[in-house]
Amino acid sequence: MATQFMFANIFGKSSRATHDSHARPMVPVRCFANDDLYFHVKRIDNSRVVRQADPKTRKVCWKMIGSVAVAAVLLIGVLLPSAYGLLAGYQIQTLKEESRRLANEQASLELEEAKLLSPERMEQLAREQQFTDPEPQRVVYLESAHGPAVAMNAGRPKK
């Protein structure tokens, strides 16, 4: 850093000439440390410099990469079963909720079926559609020597 006194010494003027004559008398001031140093920036071209390969550093680098990869695989191997267990727990919970929902739906469908097939509703539908009971002479009762089992096996081929 350049000071006023240094510039005065460089340009050949005395320190008294730089100040007013009406000012107080000048007291000699010590120079600052390293006041006479000048720094120049020198451009350095390192484009032709080639770094030499260090085989020890290369080995250490590959060992570090390998050990980190092994540690990552071990960590994943330790954490993977617990992660699968957590996901399985979520899936079990979802399946339980679906089972409850399906059971409720089945119960409501059975109730609706019971309402639709009730004898009171069948009579009401018969009245609305003007169905009548057949006359007793038009009813044919099938009787067989084998009993009711014949009617159930009538559609099956004989062996």
C-alpha positions in Angstrom: 0.0 0.0 0.0 1.5 3.3 -1.0 1.3 6.3 1.4 1.5 10.0 0.8 5.0 10.2 2.1 6.2 7.5 -0.2 4.7 9.3 -3.2 6.4 12.4 -2.1 9.8 10.7 -1.9 9.2 9.0 -5.3 8.4 12.2 -7.1 11.1 14.2 -5.4 8.9 16.5 -3.4 9.5 17.0 0.3 6.9 16.2 2.8 6.7 19.9 3.7 5.8 20.9 0.1 2.8 18.6 0.1 1.1 20.4 3.0 -0.1 23.9 3.6 2.2 26.4 5.2 -0.6 27.4 7.7 -0.8 23.9 9.1 0.8 22.7 12.2 4.5 21.9 11.9 5.1 18.5 10.4 6.2 15.7 12.7 8.3 13.1 11.0 6.2 9.9 10.6 7.7 6.4 10.3 7.0 4.5 7.2 4.6 1.6 7.3 6.0 -1.9 7.2 6.6 -3.3 3.7 5.7 0.1 2.2 8.5 -0.2 -0.3 7.3 -3.5 -1.7 5.7 -3.8 -5.2 4.0 -6.9 -6.4 3.7 -7.8 -10.1 1.4 -10.4 -11.5 3.2 -12.8 -13.7 1.2 -15.0 -16.1 2.1 -18.7 -15.8 1.3 -21.0 -18.7 0.9 -24.6 -17.4 -0.6 -26.0 -20.6 2.5 -28.0 -21.4 2.9 -29.4 -17.9 1.9 -33.1 -17.6 1.3 -34.6 -14.2 3.0 -37.9 -13.6 0.9 -40.9 -12.6 1.4 -42.2 -9.1 0.7 -45.9 -8.9 0.3 -46.0 -5.1 -2.4 -43.3 -5.2 -4.3 -45.2 -8.0 -4.3 -48.4 -5.9 -5.5 -46.5 -2.8 -8.3 -44.9 -4.8 -9.5 -48.2 -6.2 -9.3 -49.9 -2.8 -11.4 -47.1 -1.3 -14.0 -47.3 -4.1 -14.2 -51.1 -3.6 -14.6 -50.9 0.1 -17.3 -48.3 -0.2 -19.1 -50.5 -2.7 -18.9 -53.5 -0.4 -20.1 -51.5 2.6 -23.1 -50.2 0.5 -24.0 -53.8 -0.5 -23.8 -55.0 3.1 -25.9 -52.1 4.3 -28.5 -52.8 1.7 -28.4 -56.5 2.6 -29.0 -55.7 6.2 -31.8 -53.2 5.6 -33.6 -55.0 2.8 -35.4 -57.7 4.9 -36.8 -55.1 7.3 -38.0 -53.0 4.3 -39.7 -56.1 2.8 -41.3 -56.8 6.2 -42.6 -53.3 6.4 -44.1 -53.5 2.9 -45.6 -56.9 3.6 -47.2 -55.5 6.7 -48.8 -52.7 4.6 -50.0 -55.3 2.1 -51.5 -57.5 4.9 -53.3 -54.5 6.3 -54.7 -53.6 2.9 -55.9 -57.2 2.3 -57.6 -57.2 5.8 -59.4 -54.0 4.9 -60.5 -55.5 1.6 -61.6 -58.7 3.3 -63.8 -56.7 5.7 -65.2 -54.7 2.9 -66.1 -57.8 0.9 -67.6 -59.5 3.9 -69.9 -56.4 4.4 -70.7 -56.3 0.8 -71.6 -60.1 0.8 -73.8 -59.6 3.9 -75.7 -56.7 2.2 -76.1 -58.7 -1.0 -77.5 -61.7 0.9 -79.9 -59.4 2.8 -81.0 -57.9 -0.5 -81.4 -61.4 -2.0 -83.5 -62.5 1.0 -85.8 -59.5 0.5 -86.2 -60.1 -3.2 -87.0 -63.9 -2.8 -89.3 -63.5 0.2 -92.8 -65.1 -0.3 -94.5 -61.8 0.4 -92.6 -60.1 -2.4 -93.3 -63.0 -4.8 -97.0 -62.7 -4.1 -96.9 -59.0 -4.7 -95.0 -59.4 -8.0 -97.6 -62.1 -9.0 -100.4 -59.7 -8.3 -98.7 -56.8 -10.2 -98.1 -59.0 -13.2 -101.5 -60.6 -12.9 -100.2 -64.1 -12.4 -102.8 -66.6 -11.2 -102.5 -70.0 -9.6 -103.1 -72.8 -12.0 -106.3 -74.8 -11.8 -105.9 -78.1 -9.9 -106.7 -80.2 -13.0 -103.8 -78.6 -14.8 -101.2 -79.5 -12.2 -99.3 -82.7 -13.1 -97.4 -84.5 -10.3 -94.6 -86.8 -11.4 -94.3 -90.0 -9.5 -91.6 -92.5 -10.0 -90.6 -95.8 -8.4 -87.2 -94.4 -7.5 -88.4 -91.4 -5.6 -87.2 -87.8 -6.0 -83.6 -88.9 -6.9 -84.7 -89.6 -10.4 -85.6 -86.0 -11.1 -82.2 -84.8 -10.0 -80.4 -87.3 -12.2 -82.7 -87.0 -15.3 -80.3 -84.6 -17.0 -77.1 -86.7 -16.6 -76.0 -89.2 -19.2 -76.2 -92.8 -18.1 -72.9 -94.7 -17.6 
